[in-house]
């Protein structure tokens, strides 16, 4: 059957679907909740699967606290509406959405309407690019009357890229390139070789500094230095050859493009490393969980590993069948006594954990529900059951990054799956034991009945004579 499906899909040019999969992008946009709810209604109407796709760009870790909180709220909303959350890394968001949709058999994409550019030269909008990358895909654009009034501007917490250290790297790169240029002059090498050295210096500096501003300034400086030291007349910004201005422009553009590509490759390598690290964490924790034979042990292992990964104190409330159990606290060093962190096990904190368990929703610090709590509480749940509550200690105003939140959700999901499997195994063992007891009881009754029936038959026979 799978071979037939793949063959049919290839003949259809990759646009053949065996089931409805609705893809919706998840971002920190204030208009995103409406798009998510619309996609959820479509998935319910079509009887399909809802997939929430979050794209982690190199700016994801630099967005402001409000945008981080809004992003977390949107992810949680999608989960509450039954979406399966997926995360990919990259900067070209329309391209990544289109490629994910093609590779995962998505039948429909739901997105919002993009505000048109206001400059003289009209740039393609997000939806224009998405339509270009996925021309045969069903794309549903959700209108919003606020689109003209609301044009989101992410408040990036920008790093200071123009630092003394980065400027020293750029200056050293220019100095080394100039020294090599003089050596090439003495060896009678052509100007092309010297230009290549300066372009290489810009690329190396871009990798070391990760700063577009410094790369731009260094590209300009490379052209000026090359003109001053290596073109006739020497030690002057004038030039006799009418072709040199064109050479300068091409050199500047080449240096700028080279540095941009180097920065992009470094950013992609960083995102891939983060993705690999997250995958390793999940695999390692999964292996640890597989060896545990009780829900309490699974919860303790999960909490211990989360505390090490997040470098936060983690509180775990297990479910004992009737109510939440005694809280267990872990920090980076391991399990600690609750008396060392009394603020995490107060009656108020336990009440918040109880609320999270009963309502199967998150609450506590960094949320809009019971936000005065010291911890950010999440339910350890599968599709049908809740097996406990995890609390992550949060300092005042602190919030988990998108990467940390993805790790937490993946670990909780994996733990809930193992807990559910262990619960089913225990129920199966209980059912087998009950069946064996019933079988033993039936055999015992049959034996007693036989032992009683034999003398009664003899008595009845003697009485009839």
MILUMKE-690065 format. One record per residue (C-alpha): x, y, z; residue in one letter. Coordinates in steps of 0.05 Angstrom, whole numbers, padded with zeros to 5 digits, always signed. Layout:
// MILUMKE-690065
XYZA;...
// end
This chain:
// MILUMKE-690065
+00000+00000+00000X;+00057+00048+00018X;+00091+00033-00049X;+00027+00049-00086X;+00019+00114-00047X;+00091+00137-00060X;+00085+00119-00134X;+00020+00157-00140X;+00050+00216-00103X;+00110+00218-00151X;+00064+00216-00212X;+00023+00273-00182X;+00085+00315-00173X;+00084+00309-00097X;+00014+00337-00091X;-00022+00273-00072X;-00050+00266-00002X;-00080+00207+00035X;-00106+00249+00093X;-00119+00321+00110X;-00062+00356+00146X;-00072+00429+00163X;-00008+00469+00175X;-00009+00535+00213X;+00051+00578+00230X;+00062+00597+00302X;+00096+00663+00318X;+00094+00719+00370X;+00048+00762+00327X;-00013+00789+00364X;-00056+00767+00305X;-00031+00695+00309X;-00085+00668+00358X;-00141+00683+00308X;-00103+00645+00254X;-00091+00586+00300X;-00165+00582+00320X;-00186+00585+00246X;-00138+00529+00228X;-00164+00487+00286X;-00236+00496+00262X;-00214+00476+00192X;-00179+00414+00218X;-00242+00394+00256X;-00286+00408+00196X;-00242+00367+00149X;-00230+00313+00200X;-00155+00323+00192X;-00092+00334+00234X;-00071+00402+00257X;+00004+00417+00256X;+00033+00480+00288X;+00100+00498+00258X;+00147+00546+00295X;+00208+00573+00258X;+00268+00588+00302X;+00310+00643+00268X;+00376+00672+00292X;+00335+00728+00324X;+00290+00681+00365X;+00333+00686+00427X;+00337+00762+00422X;+00263+00780+00422X;+00236+00819+00481X;+00200+00790+00542X;+00131+00810+00516X;+00142+00775+00450X;+00170+00713+00485X;+00108+00710+00529X;+00062+00720+00470X;+00098+00665+00431X;+00091+00617+00490X;+00017+00634+00496X;+00006+00620+00421X;+00043+00553+00426X;+00001+00535+00486X;-00063+00555+00450X;-00045+00511+00391X;-00032+00452+00438X;-00099+00463+00473X;-00133+00461+00406X;-00101+00394+00389X;-00042+00416+00347X;+00022+00376+00341X;+00078+00426+00352X;+00139+00421+00307X;+00201+00466+00306X;+00251+00478+00250X;+00310+00526+00246X;+00327+00577+00193X;+00318+00648+00170X;+00278+00640+00105X;+00210+00628+00138X;+00167+00622+00074X;+00216+00573+00043X;+00220+00530+00106X;+00144+00527+00113X;+00136+00507+00040X;+00191+00453+00045X;+00162+00425+00109X;+00093+00423+00079X;+00118+00386+00017X;+00160+00336+00056X;+00107+00320+00108X;+00047+00313+00062X;+00011+00376+00086X;-00052+00389+00045X;-00069+00460+00068X;-00030+00519+00096X;-00065+00571+00139X;-00032+00639+00146X;-00049+00711+00159X;-00051+00768+00110X;+00015+00805+00104X;+00018+00881+00104X;+00045+00907+00038X;+00111+00943+00037X;+00106+01019+00039X;+00170+01036+00002X;+00178+01060-00069X;+00199+00991-00092X;+00145+00941-00074X;+00176+00879-00042X;+00142+00811-00044X;+00101+00799+00019X;+00105+00736+00061X;+00045+00706+00026X;+00074+00723-00042X;+00137+00685-00025X;+00099+00627+00004X;+00057+00621-00059X;+00120+00624-00101X;+00154+00568-00062X;+00091+00524-00060X;+00051+00542-00123X;+00008+00479-00121X;-00008+00482-00046X;-00076+00503-00019X;-00060+00567+00020X;-00115+00599+00062X;-00103+00672+00079X;-00142+00694+00141X;-00163+00768+00136X;-00160+00814+00195X;-00187+00884+00199X;-00129+00903+00245X;-00076+00888+00193X;-00073+00960+00171X;-00067+00985+00242X;-00023+00930+00272X;+00045+00920+00241X;+00085+00881+00291X;+00154+00904+00308X;+00194+00853+00347X;+00231+00885+00405X;+00299+00852+00397X;+00346+00852+00455X;+00404+00867+00410X;+00474+00847+00429X;+00528+00899+00424X;+00564+00874+00362X;+00609+00935+00355X;+00654+00921+00414X;+00728+00933+00425X;+00742+00859+00415X;+00705+00855+00349X;+00738+00919+00324X;+00806+00891+00342X;+00790+00829+00301X;+00771+00872+00241X;+00833+00916+00248X;+00878+00855+00254X;+00846+00825+00192X;+00858+00889+00152X;+00929+00893+00177X;+00945+00821+00158X;+00912+00830+00090X;+00953+00893+00077X;+01018+00858+00097X;+01003+00800+00051X;+00985+00850-00003X;+01055+00882+00002X;+01087+00813-00002X;+01046+00798-00065X;+01070+00865-00095X;+01142+00846-00084X;+01129+00779-00116X;+01097+00816-00176X;+01029+00784-00165X;+00970+00817-00200X;+00920+00863-00166X;+00868+00808-00170X;+00906+00765-00120X;+00910+00824-00072X;+00836+00838-00078X;+00822+00765-00062X;+00863+00770+00002X;+00821+00829+00025X;+00756+00792+00010X;+00782+00732+00048X;+00799+00778+00107X;+00728+00806+00108X;+00700+00735+00108X;+00746+00713+00166X;+00727+00775+00205X;+00653+00762+00193X;+00661+00692+00221X;+00698+00716+00283X;+00654+00776+00299X;+00585+00755+00274X;+00571+00829+00261X;+00540+00855+00197X;+00559+00927+00216X;+00633+00911+00223X;+00632+00870+00159X;+00602+00930+00122X;+00653+00978+00151X;+00710+00930+00136X;+00687+00921+00064X;+00690+00997+00054X;+00758+01001+00089X;+00785+00945+00046X;+00769+00982-00018X;+00799+01047+00009X;+00863+01014+00034X;+00871+00976-00031X;+00863+01041-00070X;+00912+01078-00025X;+00969+01027-00023X;+00963+00985-00087X;+00937+01028-00144X;+00974+01082-00184X;+00988+01134-00159X;+01009+01101-00094X;+00992+01131-00026X;+00935+01170-00056X;+00861+01159-00064X;+00865+01181-00136X;+00871+01131-00193X;+00896+01136-00264X;+00863+01075-00293X;+00789+01091-00310X;+00772+01017-00298X;+00791+01019-00224X;+00726+01051-00199X;+00688+00991-00228X;+00739+00945-00194X;+00728+00980-00128X;+00652+00973-00133X;+00657+00899-00151X;+00707+00887-00095X;+00661+00921-00045X;+00600+00881-00068X;+00639+00815-00068X;+00666+00828+00002X;+00597+00846+00027X;+00564+00784-00004X;+00620+00739+00021X;+00613+00765+00092X;+00537+00758+00089X;+00543+00685+00067X;+00594+00672+00121X;+00547+00701+00174X;+00488+00662+00148X;+00528+00596+00148X;+00551+00609+00219X;+00480+00624+00241X;+00455+00560+00208X;+00511+00520+00240X;+00491+00549+00308X;+00418+00530+00297X;+00437+00460+00274X;+00480+00452+00336X;+00422+00473+00380X;+00376+00424+00344X;+00426+00368+00352X;+00435+00385+00425X;+00360+00384+00436X;+00354+00317+00400X;+00411+00288+00443X;+00377+00312+00507X;+00312+00279+00487X;+00346+00214+00467X;+00387+00211+00531X;+00327+00225+00575X;+00286+00174+00536X;+00338+00120+00549X;+00338+00137+00623X;+00262+00135+00627X;+00257+00068+00592X;+00293+00033+00649X;+00245+00060+00703X;+00189+00015+00727X;+00144+00063+00765X;+00111+00129+00751X;+00146+00160+00811X;+00215+00139+00786X;+00198+00165+00716X;+00176+00232+00745X;+00238+00239+00789X;+00285+00223+00731X;+00249+00272+00686X;+00253+00327+00739X;+00326+00315+00753X;+00345+00319+00679X;+00302+00381+00668X;+00337+00417+00726X;+00405+00402+00695X;+00385+00423+00625X;+00349+00488+00646X;+00394+00503+00707X;+00331+00518+00746X;+00300+00485+00807X;+00245+00436+00786X;+00188+00412+00830X;+00150+00348+00814X;+00082+00329+00842X;+00065+00257+00825X;-00006+00228+00822X;-00019+00172+00871X;-00088+00153+00845X;-00128+00200+00890X;-00090+00266+00896X;-00023+00297+00882X;+00033+00268+00923X;+00088+00302+00964X;+00130+00350+00922X;+00200+00330+00904X;+00252+00384+00888X;+00313+00378+00844X;+00367+00429+00827X;+00429+00424+00784X;+00465+00383+00838X;+00408+00333+00847X;+00351+00322+00896X;+00347+00372+00953X;+00307+00375+01017X;+00244+00419+01012X;+00268+00458+01073X;+00324+00487+01029X;+00272+00518+00982X;+00211+00530+01027X;+00183+00583+00980X;+00171+00528+00928X;+00128+00484+00972X;+00081+00533+01005X;+00006+00522+01008X;-00003+00572+00952X;+00046+00535+00907X;+00012+00469+00921X;-00056+00501+00906X;-00030+00525+00838X;-00003+00455+00823X;-00071+00425+00842X;-00106+00475+00796X;-00060+00456+00738X;-00074+00382+00750X;-00150+00390+00752X;-00155+00437+00693X;-00099+00406+00651X;-00072+00476+00636X;-00008+00513+00651X;-00006+00567+00705X;+00040+00604+00751X;+00099+00650+00738X;+00106+00681+00668X;+00033+00663+00652X;-00032+00701+00657X;-00062+00651+00707X;-00041+00653+00781X;+00021+00691+00760X;+00041+00707+00831X;+00068+00636+00840X;+00143+00624+00845X;+00142+00569+00793X;+00117+00559+00722X;+00072+00497+00726X;+00058+00448+00670X;+00018+00384+00669X;+00052+00318+00651X;-00003+00292+00607X;-00019+00247+00549X;-00081+00253+00505X;-00127+00225+00558X;-00093+00227+00626X;-00052+00272+00671X;+00004+00237+00710X;+00032+00294+00750X;+00052+00367+00751X;+00121+00398+00741X;+00140+00466+00768X;+00200+00505+00741X;+00226+00560+00788X;+00225+00629+00756X;+00259+00691+00780X;+00219+00756+00777X;+00203+00773+00705X;+00241+00713+00678X;+00213+00672+00621X;+00236+00610+00584X;+00265+00621+00515X;+00234+00588+00454X;+00290+00536+00454X;+00282+00520+00528X;+00207+00517+00521X;+00213+00467+00463X;+00260+00424+00504X;+00212+00424+00563X;+00151+00406+00521X;+00189+00350+00486X;+00214+00321+00552X;+00145+00325+00584X;+00113+00293+00523X;+00164+00236+00523X;+00156+00226+00598X;+00080+00224+00592X;+00086+00172+00537X;+00130+00128+00581X;+00083+00138+00641X;+00024+00119+00598X;+00059+00057+00574X;+00077+00038+00645X;+00005+00050+00667X;-00021+00006+00612X;+00030-00048+00631X;+00007-00046+00703X;-00066-00050+00683X;-00050-00108+00637X;-00013-00144+00693X;-00071-00130+00740X;-00120-00157+00689X;-00078-00220+00679X;-00073-00230+00754X;-00148-00221+00762X;-00161-00270+00705X;-00114-00320+00738X;-00149-00311+00805X;-00217-00321+00772X;-00191-00383+00738X;-00163-00410+00804X;-00229-00394+00838X;-00268-00430+00784X;-00222-00491+00788X;-00228-00491+00864X;-00304-00487+00862X;-00306-00542+00808X;-00263-00587+00852X;-00305-00574+00914X;-00368-00585+00875X;-00341-00652+00848X;-00320-00674+00918X;-00389-00658+00946X;-00427-00687+00887X;-00396-00756+00892X;-00419-00774+00963X;-00486-00742+00951X;-00497-00786+00891X;-00481-00848+00932X;-00528-00827+00987X;-00584-00813+00938X;-00572-00881+00906X;-00574-00918+00972X;-00636-00881+00994X;-00673-00902+00932X;-00663-00977+00946X;
// end
